[in-house]
Amino acid sequence: MKQLLTSLLAMAALLISPSYAQSLFPSVPKALGEPHPEGNEYWRINHPALLAHDRDLVVLEGIRDVDASLTGCVVCHAVNGPDQAPVQSPVSADSPDNSCRVCHEYVAVKIGCFTCHASVPAMEDVARILPEYSNSDEGWRAYLEDLSNLQRVSQ
């Protein structure tokens, strides 16, 4: 009888769980750039090893052109804060909305990168991947206007 009851409860849980499953996983903000060629799952699993490997290439061997740079991650996975356009500042790793923090808190892993590295991308790095900064006169004007507004805000 106990086994039957357990089986029924398990079946009921399986029927109900798909509607609740989405709330169990972290809500990761969408990246700004192109998807990873290797696939997102590959990067979710392997990013610590890839970042550590390329860190060693940069620091120990002086090779600056690497695939898994922390700057590249921060630029593409930046999440804009509540500021109003035309200047929207990305949130730092201290914010609960930061894309690194969302996943790392979910899996209970400390983010050690940002004790030394910036968790907010430089404006000129973001400009390379955002569609509104296309390589046209209008795109350059928008970029320069946002850059000057950002400099005024930071002063």
Backbone as ProteinMPNN parsed JSONL, in Angstrom:
{"seq_chain_A": "MKQLLTSLLAMAALLISPSYAQSLFPSVPKALGEPHPEGNEYWRINHPALLAHDRDLVVLEGIRDVDASLTGCVVCHAVNGPDQAPVQSPVSADSPDNSCRVCHEYVAVKIGCFTCHASVPAMEDVARILPEYSNSDEGWRAYLEDLSNLQRVSQ", "coords_chain_A": {"N_chain_A": [[0.826, -1.205, 0.0], [1.902, 1.23, 0.855], [3.866, 1.537, -1.068], [2.353, 1.811, -3.376], [1.023, 4.231, -2.871], [3.235, 5.955, -2.776], [4.094, 5.712, -5.429], [1.877, 6.789, -6.801], [1.947, 9.431, -5.841], [4.415, 10.223, -6.901], [3.86, 10.044, -9.653], [1.88, 12.018, -9.849], [3.391, 14.242, -9.174], [5.118, 14.325, -11.364], [3.328, 14.971, -13.396], [2.45, 17.503, -12.649], [4.789, 18.976, -12.384], [6.03, 20.061, -14.866], [4.856, 22.606, -15.263], [5.855, 24.051, -13.157], [8.557, 23.805, -13.435], [10.078, 25.717, -14.83], [10.374, 27.809, -13.03], [12.191, 26.791, -11.29], [14.74, 26.959, -12.291], [17.499, 29.235, -12.947], [16.878, 32.533, -14.196], [18.415, 33.465, -16.814], [19.86, 36.308, -18.237], [19.547, 37.31, -21.683], [22.24, 37.15, -23.977], [24.122, 39.785, -25.623], [25.554, 39.536, -28.016], [26.469, 37.348, -30.803], [25.471, 33.861, -30.82], [27.428, 31.316, -29.152], [29.761, 29.513, -31.147], [30.325, 26.874, -30.471], [28.192, 26.174, -29.018], [25.853, 26.906, -26.391], [25.589, 25.189, -24.182], [28.027, 23.849, -24.09], [29.72, 25.966, -23.341], [28.626, 26.651, -20.858], [29.321, 24.441, -19.328], [32.135, 24.248, -19.652], [33.353, 26.769, -19.285], [34.872, 27.643, -16.947], [37.322, 26.192, -17.106], [38.194, 26.932, -19.664], [38.507, 29.726, -19.406], [40.497, 29.784, -17.416], [42.605, 28.481, -18.755], [43.101, 30.261, -20.925], [43.7, 32.525, -19.449], [46.168, 31.773, -18.375], [47.657, 31.668, -20.751], [47.695, 34.391, -21.436], [48.804, 35.69, -19.122], [51.141, 34.205, -18.412], [52.461, 33.63, -20.83], [52.169, 35.834, -22.424], [50.46, 36.045, -24.583], [48.029, 37.754, -26.131], [45.804, 37.568, -27.78], [43.254, 35.741, -27.384], [40.737, 33.141, -27.241], [38.844, 32.775, -25.128], [38.37, 35.229, -23.471], [37.993, 37.151, -20.526], [37.083, 39.731, -20.802], [35.691, 39.581, -23.22], [33.548, 37.958, -22.443], [32.272, 39.588, -20.535], [31.549, 41.815, -22.075], [29.709, 40.761, -23.956], [27.784, 39.56, -22.35], [26.749, 41.555, -20.8], [24.382, 43.271, -18.762], [21.972, 45.679, -18.953], [21.316, 48.312, -16.663], [18.771, 49.989, -14.668], [18.832, 52.551, -15.722], [17.878, 55.322, -17.831], [17.503, 55.572, -21.417], [19.382, 57.929, -23.41], [21.608, 56.794, -22.223], [22.439, 53.867, -20.875], [23.612, 52.183, -18.286], [25.593, 49.307, -17.809], [24.993, 46.725, -15.368], [26.908, 45.957, -12.421], [28.904, 43.222, -11.07], [28.006, 43.144, -8.51], [25.313, 43.469, -8.567], [22.155, 41.804, -8.355], [21.102, 41.212, -10.826], [23.142, 40.735, -12.59], [24.546, 38.763, -15.16], [26.507, 36.762, -14.726], [26.385, 36.441, -11.984], [23.758, 35.525, -11.595], [23.72, 32.795, -12.452], [25.91, 31.743, -11.006], [25.16, 32.092, -8.317], [22.985, 30.389, -8.272], [24.176, 27.859, -8.52], [25.737, 27.91, -6.33], [28.432, 28.891, -6.368], [31.294, 30.775, -5.909], [32.141, 33.858, -7.454], [35.201, 34.629, -8.512], [36.505, 36.214, -10.297], [36.027, 38.982, -10.457], [37.267, 40.272, -8.4], [39.626, 41.266, -9.201], [39.209, 41.987, -11.886], [37.251, 44.131, -14.071], [33.736, 44.193, -13.872], [31.987, 45.414, -15.474], [31.528, 46.326, -18.794], [33.696, 48.282, -20.94], [32.591, 51.217, -22.627], [33.351, 51.471, -25.341], [33.87, 48.838, -26.024], [31.374, 47.627, -25.838], [30.109, 48.984, -27.869], [31.034, 47.76, -30.146], [29.478, 45.489, -30.53], [26.78, 46.061, -30.326], [23.744, 46.487, -32.103], [22.715, 49.049, -32.697], [24.869, 50.649, -33.072], [25.924, 50.651, -35.737], [28.226, 50.479, -38.504], [28.056, 53.204, -39.675], [27.346, 56.641, -40.565], [25.269, 57.586, -38.898], [25.331, 55.652, -36.891], [27.892, 56.074, -35.786], [27.538, 58.689, -34.838], [25.58, 58.278, -32.863], [27.029, 56.607, -31.168], [29.138, 58.353, -30.336], [27.634, 60.336, -29.079], [26.426, 58.901, -26.954], [28.75, 58.146, -25.642], [29.799, 60.645, -24.843], [27.723, 61.476, -23.159], [27.907, 59.494, -21.226], [30.409, 60.077, -20.142], [29.853, 62.571, -19.013], [28.036, 61.831, -17.03], [29.661, 60.29, -15.385], [31.341, 62.151, -14.282]], "CA_chain_A": [[0.0, 0.0, 0.0], [2.804, 2.384, 0.947], [4.551, 1.645, -2.356], [1.358, 2.32, -4.312], [0.844, 5.642, -2.555], [4.457, 6.642, -3.211], [4.066, 5.729, -6.898], [0.858, 7.762, -7.21], [2.467, 10.775, -5.571], [5.482, 10.482, -7.872], [3.215, 10.309, -10.949], [1.226, 13.326, -9.75], [4.45, 15.248, -9.208], [5.596, 14.412, -12.746], [2.321, 15.648, -14.201], [2.362, 18.9, -12.228], [6.088, 19.644, -12.387], [6.428, 20.896, -16.005], [4.42, 23.993, -15.114], [6.686, 24.695, -12.144], [9.98, 23.559, -13.704], [10.761, 26.927, -15.259], [10.698, 28.633, -11.872], [13.258, 26.157, -10.539], [16.022, 27.284, -12.902], [17.749, 30.675, -12.957], [16.472, 33.28, -15.385], [19.665, 34.044, -17.309], [19.605, 37.33, -19.26], [20.016, 37.009, -23.038], [23.495, 37.804, -24.355], [23.976, 40.8, -26.657], [26.232, 39.163, -29.258], [26.105, 36.124, -31.502], [25.601, 32.651, -30.001], [28.722, 30.636, -29.209], [29.777, 28.497, -32.213], [30.356, 25.537, -29.87], [26.918, 25.969, -28.335], [25.792, 27.451, -25.032], [25.789, 24.135, -23.184], [29.48, 23.634, -24.012], [30.314, 27.057, -22.567], [28.166, 26.548, -19.467], [30.075, 23.39, -18.658], [33.59, 24.358, -19.772], [33.92, 28.12, -19.207], [35.94, 27.841, -15.958], [38.589, 25.653, -17.62], [38.614, 27.746, -20.815], [39.006, 31.009, -18.894], [41.764, 29.548, -16.717], [43.61, 28.177, -19.766], [43.465, 31.472, -21.648], [44.366, 33.403, -18.482], [47.566, 31.352, -18.329], [48.303, 32.11, -21.993], [47.901, 35.841, -21.37], [49.67, 36.095, -18.016], [52.435, 33.522, -18.392], [53.13, 33.604, -22.12], [52.026, 37.128, -23.079], [49.612, 35.94, -25.772], [46.852, 38.564, -25.803], [44.679, 37.242, -28.657], [42.737, 34.448, -26.929], [39.306, 32.92, -27.511], [38.009, 32.871, -23.927], [38.809, 36.34, -22.624], [36.97, 37.616, -19.595], [36.523, 40.947, -21.396], [34.686, 39.155, -24.2], [32.364, 37.48, -21.705], [31.612, 40.727, -19.887], [30.956, 42.664, -23.105], [28.559, 40.117, -24.585], [26.78, 39.178, -21.36], [26.393, 42.711, -19.98], [22.953, 43.502, -18.559], [21.767, 47.093, -18.66], [20.619, 48.642, -15.433], [17.49, 50.683, -14.807], [19.013, 53.899, -16.262], [17.074, 55.628, -19.01], [18.235, 55.868, -22.644], [20.341, 57.26, -24.266], [22.709, 56.173, -21.491], [22.059, 52.768, -20.003], [24.844, 51.619, -17.751], [25.503, 47.9, -17.42], [25.089, 46.467, -13.934], [28.156, 45.308, -12.019], [28.752, 41.889, -10.468], [27.337, 43.302, -7.22], [23.871, 43.489, -8.792], [21.545, 40.476, -8.509], [20.734, 41.024, -12.227], [24.341, 40.421, -13.368], [24.367, 37.424, -15.735], [27.402, 35.81, -14.05], [25.9, 36.219, -10.622], [22.516, 34.749, -11.637], [24.044, 31.356, -12.502], [26.833, 31.351, -9.94], [24.395, 31.955, -7.08], [22.137, 29.204, -8.408], [24.977, 26.657, -8.273], [26.493, 28.173, -5.099], [29.853, 29.004, -6.687], [31.757, 32.16, -5.77], [32.781, 34.45, -8.629], [36.457, 35.225, -8.077], [37.095, 37.015, -11.388], [35.833, 40.424, -10.35], [38.074, 40.887, -7.355], [40.676, 41.978, -9.936], [38.75, 42.449, -13.199], [36.019, 44.923, -14.129], [32.547, 43.41, -14.208], [31.202, 46.264, -16.355], [32.339, 46.537, -19.985], [33.974, 49.643, -21.399], [31.605, 51.622, -23.623], [33.829, 51.201, -26.701], [33.742, 47.401, -26.264], [29.954, 47.362, -26.061], [29.744, 49.579, -29.158], [31.394, 46.85, -31.235], [28.521, 44.405, -30.747], [25.388, 46.496, -30.298], [23.282, 46.773, -33.458], [22.439, 50.466, -32.965], [26.129, 51.295, -33.42], [26.413, 50.083, -36.988], [29.334, 51.236, -39.081], [27.499, 54.226, -40.55], [27.436, 57.975, -39.952], [24.313, 57.653, -37.789], [25.839, 54.793, -35.823], [29.015, 56.759, -35.125], [26.994, 59.825, -34.078], [24.938, 57.727, -31.663], [28.104, 56.137, -30.287], [29.822, 59.505, -29.752], [26.697, 60.996, -28.166], [26.337, 58.074, -25.752], [30.032, 58.217, -24.955], [29.912, 61.942, -24.162], [26.766, 61.453, -22.05], [28.453, 58.611, -20.193], [31.491, 60.798, -19.493], [29.246, 63.6, -18.164], [27.436, 61.172, -15.879], [30.71, 59.795, -14.484], [32.097, 63.266, -13.688]], "C_chain_A": [[0.868, 1.265, 0.0], [3.504, 2.618, -0.393], [3.597, 2.21, -3.413], [1.139, 3.814, -4.108], [2.047, 6.466, -3.014], [4.479, 6.767, -4.726], [3.059, 6.754, -7.409], [1.322, 9.2, -6.98], [3.562, 11.155, -6.564], [4.895, 10.799, -9.239], [2.53, 11.665, -10.946], [2.258, 14.439, -9.827], [4.984, 15.424, -10.621], [4.609, 15.143, -13.643], [2.258, 17.144, -13.894], [3.663, 19.65, -12.488], [6.442, 20.44, -13.635], [6.008, 22.358, -15.879], [5.262, 24.759, -14.099], [8.178, 24.622, -12.453], [10.715, 24.834, -14.082], [11.158, 27.802, -14.074], [11.827, 28.042, -11.035], [14.643, 26.555, -11.039], [16.23, 28.788, -12.915], [17.284, 31.303, -14.267], [17.701, 34.054, -15.876], [19.347, 35.074, -18.385], [20.201, 36.921, -20.605], [21.276, 37.81, -23.346], [23.253, 38.779, -25.505], [24.515, 40.351, -28.008], [25.674, 37.906, -29.886], [26.235, 34.923, -30.57], [27.002, 32.038, -30.155], [28.698, 29.594, -30.323], [29.748, 27.072, -31.66], [29.04, 25.198, -29.186], [26.981, 26.445, -26.892], [26.067, 26.402, -23.967], [27.282, 23.852, -22.986], [30.128, 24.703, -23.134], [29.867, 27.029, -21.114], [29.014, 25.552, -18.693], [31.564, 23.72, -18.577], [34.174, 25.744, -19.532], [34.97, 28.295, -18.11], [37.302, 27.36, -16.476], [39.104, 26.489, -18.791], [39.178, 29.091, -20.362], [40.344, 30.835, -18.193], [42.886, 29.267, -17.717], [44.065, 29.453, -20.476], [44.081, 32.517, -20.731], [45.85, 33.065, -18.408], [48.319, 31.77, -19.594], [48.642, 33.596, -21.939], [48.958, 36.199, -20.336], [51.064, 35.486, -18.12], [53.193, 33.614, -19.71], [52.99, 34.902, -22.903], [51.202, 37.108, -24.351], [48.296, 36.635, -25.461], [45.613, 38.208, -26.634], [44.179, 35.834, -28.333], [41.238, 34.361, -27.174], [38.425, 33.204, -26.302], [38.53, 33.982, -23.021], [37.665, 36.775, -21.725], [36.312, 38.888, -20.128], [35.437, 40.599, -22.403], [33.41, 38.685, -23.535], [31.564, 38.66, -21.162], [30.914, 41.604, -20.92], [29.666, 42.043, -23.635], [27.439, 39.823, -23.591], [26.419, 40.317, -20.413], [24.873, 42.85, -19.909], [22.785, 44.967, -18.174], [20.953, 47.279, -17.398], [19.349, 49.428, -15.706], [17.613, 52.105, -15.37], [18.137, 54.089, -17.496], [17.969, 55.919, -20.209], [18.376, 57.381, -22.76], [21.487, 56.592, -23.508], [22.141, 55.103, -20.575], [23.337, 52.101, -19.547], [24.647, 50.156, -17.406], [25.653, 47.746, -15.909], [26.398, 45.76, -13.624], [27.861, 43.937, -11.412], [28.084, 41.96, -9.101], [25.815, 43.245, -7.351], [23.319, 42.065, -8.911], [21.125, 40.191, -9.947], [21.922, 40.662, -13.112], [24.27, 38.975, -13.852], [25.296, 36.392, -15.098], [26.816, 35.431, -12.688], [24.642, 35.35, -10.598], [22.825, 33.257, -11.592], [24.909, 30.928, -11.328], [26.131, 31.236, -8.598], [23.53, 30.706, -7.115], [22.909, 27.93, -8.077], [25.885, 26.809, -7.055], [28.0, 28.15, -5.329], [30.234, 30.48, -6.62], [32.409, 32.628, -7.074], [34.048, 35.147, -8.14], [37.043, 36.198, -9.085], [37.112, 38.505, -11.073], [36.474, 41.038, -9.115], [39.207, 41.685, -8.001], [40.166, 42.626, -11.221], [37.462, 43.249, -13.097], [34.858, 44.029, -14.528], [31.607, 44.191, -15.116], [32.055, 46.554, -17.58], [32.579, 48.015, -20.269], [33.005, 49.967, -22.533], [32.069, 51.283, -25.042], [33.778, 49.708, -27.032], [32.288, 47.036, -26.557], [29.549, 47.862, -27.443], [30.064, 48.648, -30.322], [30.325, 45.798, -31.498], [27.068, 44.85, -30.766], [24.923, 46.916, -31.684], [23.053, 48.26, -33.719], [23.702, 51.25, -33.298], [26.696, 50.663, -34.687], [27.497, 50.99, -37.554], [28.797, 52.207, -40.135], [27.649, 55.57, -39.843], [26.504, 58.083, -38.75], [24.789, 56.814, -36.6], [26.972, 55.444, -35.057], [28.527, 57.949, -34.309], [26.362, 59.341, -32.772], [25.987, 57.259, -30.665], [28.78, 57.312, -29.581], [28.923, 60.244, -28.761], [26.578, 60.21, -26.863], [27.627, 58.142, -24.949], [30.187, 59.539, -24.215], [28.929, 62.03, -23.003], [27.277, 60.608, -20.903], [29.567, 59.322, -19.433], [30.948, 61.887, -18.586], [28.659, 62.999, -16.899], [28.51, 60.752, -14.876], [31.503, 60.917, -13.825], [31.427, 63.846, -12.474]], "O_chain_A": [[0.616, 2.221, -0.734], [3.708, 3.761, -0.802], [4.01, 3.007, -4.255], [1.078, 4.573, -5.075], [1.885, 7.549, -3.576], [4.846, 7.816, -5.255], [3.351, 7.503, -8.342], [1.113, 10.073, -7.822], [3.618, 12.299, -7.014], [5.365, 11.711, -9.92], [2.592, 12.39, -11.939], [2.027, 15.462, -10.471], [5.273, 16.546, -11.038], [5.017, 15.861, -14.555], [2.035, 17.955, -14.793], [3.636, 20.845, -12.782], [7.124, 21.455, -13.493], [6.723, 23.251, -16.335], [5.369, 25.983, -14.177], [8.979, 25.3, -11.808], [11.868, 25.016, -13.691], [12.19, 28.47, -14.125], [12.366, 28.721, -10.161], [15.615, 26.492, -10.286], [15.26, 29.547, -12.898], [17.303, 30.66, -15.316], [17.983, 35.156, -15.406], [18.644, 34.764, -19.346], [21.239, 36.261, -20.655], [21.369, 38.994, -23.021], [22.301, 38.624, -26.269], [23.982, 40.748, -29.044], [24.575, 37.455, -29.562], [27.026, 34.959, -29.628], [27.665, 32.23, -31.175], [27.72, 28.856, -30.445], [29.212, 26.166, -32.298], [28.81, 24.047, -28.816], [28.032, 26.392, -26.254], [26.708, 26.695, -22.958], [27.742, 23.643, -21.863], [30.972, 24.399, -22.291], [30.653, 27.353, -20.224], [29.379, 25.793, -17.542], [32.189, 23.494, -17.541], [35.396, 25.892, -19.571], [35.913, 29.056, -18.326], [38.312, 28.043, -16.304], [40.307, 26.728, -18.904], [40.204, 29.542, -20.871], [41.238, 31.663, -18.363], [44.0, 29.762, -17.546], [45.264, 29.7, -20.614], [44.903, 33.318, -21.177], [46.694, 33.961, -18.381], [49.479, 32.177, -19.523], [49.728, 34.012, -22.342], [49.902, 36.928, -20.638], [52.06, 36.185, -17.933], [54.423, 33.671, -19.718], [53.626, 35.059, -23.945], [51.241, 38.065, -25.124], [47.528, 36.163, -24.622], [44.492, 38.516, -26.231], [44.625, 34.855, -28.932], [40.557, 35.378, -27.298], [37.364, 33.813, -26.443], [39.062, 33.718, -21.942], [36.503, 36.763, -22.132], [35.116, 39.098, -19.928], [34.387, 41.241, -22.44], [32.313, 38.979, -24.009], [30.344, 38.723, -21.31], [29.808, 42.086, -20.675], [28.647, 42.724, -23.75], [26.265, 39.836, -23.962], [25.85, 40.082, -19.346], [24.17, 42.579, -20.882], [23.374, 45.438, -17.201], [20.033, 46.516, -17.104], [18.904, 49.52, -16.851], [16.604, 52.801, -15.487], [17.711, 53.119, -18.122], [19.069, 56.449, -20.049], [17.518, 58.084, -22.225], [22.275, 55.876, -24.125], [21.441, 55.408, -19.61], [24.062, 51.517, -20.353], [23.651, 49.793, -16.78], [26.344, 48.528, -15.256], [26.936, 45.044, -14.468], [26.702, 43.55, -11.264], [27.638, 40.937, -8.582], [25.111, 43.004, -6.37], [23.964, 41.208, -9.514], [20.818, 39.044, -10.273], [21.729, 40.314, -14.277], [23.975, 38.068, -13.074], [24.897, 35.237, -14.945], [26.767, 34.26, -12.31], [24.469, 34.533, -9.694], [22.252, 32.531, -10.78], [24.675, 29.881, -10.724], [26.475, 30.357, -7.807], [23.362, 30.038, -6.095], [22.375, 27.027, -7.434], [26.709, 25.937, -6.779], [28.748, 27.494, -4.603], [29.566, 31.328, -7.211], [33.14, 31.874, -7.715], [33.969, 36.149, -7.429], [37.978, 36.932, -8.766], [38.078, 39.205, -11.377], [36.243, 42.21, -8.818], [39.691, 42.66, -7.427], [40.638, 43.697, -11.604], [36.68, 43.073, -12.163], [34.99, 43.199, -15.428], [30.547, 43.69, -15.489], [33.199, 46.986, -17.436], [31.784, 48.878, -19.895], [32.642, 49.086, -23.311], [31.261, 50.851, -25.863], [33.653, 49.346, -28.201], [32.018, 46.219, -27.436], [28.734, 47.231, -28.116], [29.431, 48.736, -31.374], [30.272, 45.257, -32.602], [26.201, 44.083, -31.185], [25.642, 47.635, -32.377], [23.184, 48.699, -34.862], [23.621, 52.39, -33.756], [27.834, 50.193, -34.692], [27.655, 52.133, -37.124], [29.051, 52.05, -41.329], [28.029, 55.63, -38.673], [26.891, 58.606, -37.705], [24.659, 57.225, -35.447], [27.018, 55.38, -33.829], [29.033, 58.201, -33.215], [26.584, 59.924, -31.711], [25.855, 57.486, -29.462], [28.975, 57.276, -28.366], [29.391, 60.722, -27.727], [26.625, 60.797, -25.782], [27.599, 58.19, -23.72], [30.657, 59.557, -23.078], [29.259, 62.6, -21.962], [27.102, 60.964, -19.738], [29.665, 59.19, -18.213], [31.496, 62.123, -17.509], [28.767, 63.583, -15.821], [28.303, 60.842, -13.665], [32.267, 60.659, -12.894], [31.946, 64.786, -11.872]]}, "name": "protein", "num_of_chains": 1, "seq": "MKQLLTSLLAMAALLISPSYAQSLFPSVPKALGEPHPEGNEYWRINHPALLAHDRDLVVLEGIRDVDASLTGCVVCHAVNGPDQAPVQSPVSADSPDNSCRVCHEYVAVKIGCFTCHASVPAMEDVARILPEYSNSDEGWRAYLEDLSNLQRVSQ"}
